[in-house]
Amino acid sequence: MQESSIHSEGQNDHLISIKEKYNKLKNSLKRNVKLTEDEKQIELKKVEEQFNKEKKDSEQNLY
């Protein structure tokens, strides 16, 4: 069983983890040799939109 701890820096920690996840996805897309440059740009745009959505949603969460 995993134990959760609540603290005042929850939002900052969440934003940091979202950004790390975004950066990993972005780097993996850039290194993917199976995608063309246009496909990479499309996928990067989708990942960026998802990141911005998660970032916006995190502002409404209670931590």
N, C-alpha and C positions, 0 to 999 in steps of 0.2 A: 504494500500500500504506500502510495506517495503522499507525503505530507506537504501541505501548502502553507506558506507563510505570507501574511499580509503586512505590507509596509508602505510608507508614504511615497517611495520612489517607484512604485509599481508601473506607472505609466512610462517613465523614462526607461525602465528595464524592458518593457514591452516594445517600445519604439526602437531600442537598440537591437532586440532580437529580430524585429521585422526588417530592419535595415541590413542585418547580417544575412538573413535569408534572401533578400532581394539581391545583394551583391553576389552571393553564391550562384543564384540563378542567372544573373547577368553574365558572370564570367563563364559559366558552362555553355551558355548560348554563343558567346563570342568564340569559344574554342571548338564548337561543333563544326566538323568539316563536312557533314552531310547536308547542311543548310546552305543555300545561296545567300548572297549579301542582302538581297531584298527580303528573303524569308527571315533572316536574322533581325533585320530592322523591324519587321512586323511583330515578331515574337518579343523583342525588347520593348516595343511600345506597349504590348499587352501586359508584360510583367510590370512595367512602370505604372500603368493604370491601376493594376491590382495593388501595388505598393501604396499608391496615393489613396486608394479606397480604404485599405486597412489602416493607414495612418489617420485618415479622417474619422473612421469608425472608432479608433482607440480614444479619441478625444471625448467620446460620449460614454465610454465605459467607466464604471466605478471601480476604483482600485483600493 
